[in-house]
Amino acid sequence: MQNQLINWYLENKRDFPWRENQDPYRIWISEIMLQQTTTEAVIPYYNRFLEKFPNIYTLSQATLDDVYKLWEGLGYYSRARNIHATAQIIMNDFNGVFPTTHKDVLSLKGIGPYTAGAICSIAYHMPLPAVDGNVLRIIARLYDIEENILEKRVNDEVTHIIQGLLDGINPSDFNQALMDLGATICRPKNPKCEICPISNSCIAFQTHKQTVLPIRITKTKKQDIHYVTGIVTYNDYIHIFKTESGLLSNLFQCPQFNVESPFSFIEAYTKEYGVTLHVVSHIKKIKHVFTHRTWYMDVYHFQLDQPVEDLIPINTLDQYAISTAHQKCLKAYHLYK
Ligand code: SF4
């Protein structure tokens, strides 16, 4: 799988100015600029920055205002401050040479595990993982990880998997191949599995879960609730029901459970209604604010394997008084005007 991915990368790699050589200074500047910013937006800033400050020495001689000027419009100015301060640290503590050990790179201001892994693997070919959102998504799909990728435990598991995959291969090419795969093929929405170079190793693709994974749930505040909300269908029918009490009393709603993933939804639904169903795709994240409470709904489409009570024809939905929160969910699935 690693070789298939690397071969694909070598033939299709995106052309970026920071890929012209493996100078750690150039890679460092690019990785900092790419934090929270797209590659397209970064390219002109990067070229201007490197023209003005081609090395650590020239950067260390600049004033903070000079650096800010070149950063103008890129946002997150703490990155510019960290770069400026780090250039002085490298001049004073490392004789003007970009540090060459992982520990020293990690000690620099504004450099966390992802950036240190990226710099050390790309510039020095160290077998170190560089796990960001792209890599979490790809690995969750490849290995069918059904847990929340925002949990530290899952991040650690993915880091461990990547560490194993790096054994005996070129870490610079492998990590950059993952970056390119995540940006161009294994995208968050509509992954292009039909042209993916590693689809034959991907469990999500083989089990049709590529639009369900990864599970990504942000922690909510105490008074907020996270739901997995189901657009549960059976042929041309949909499951909605009226609630007797609570925030939505006397209104129709879609089934939902305060659980972390569509797989836990299936368990809870089967327990409550005694029928089985399967998840088809993730539809949308929806936030609905009540006076004292906010609902964060992860809306998924599920198909029932057999009918359940309370099914109504989909084309009669507009005859029911449906809660606003669930109207939003149905609209997201184009079932409601
Ligand atoms: S087959 Fe699809 S889901 Fe799997 S890694 Fe490739 S693009 Fe991603």
Boltz pocket constraint, residues with backbone or C-beta under 6 A from the ligand:
constraints:
  - pocket:
      binder: B
      contacts: [[A, 138], [A, 141], [A, 142], [A, 185], [A, 186], [A, 187], [A, 191], [A, 192], [A, 193], [A, 194], [A, 196], [A, 197], [A, 198], [A, 199], [A, 202], [A, 203], [A, 204], [A, 205], [A, 210]]
      max_distance: 6.0
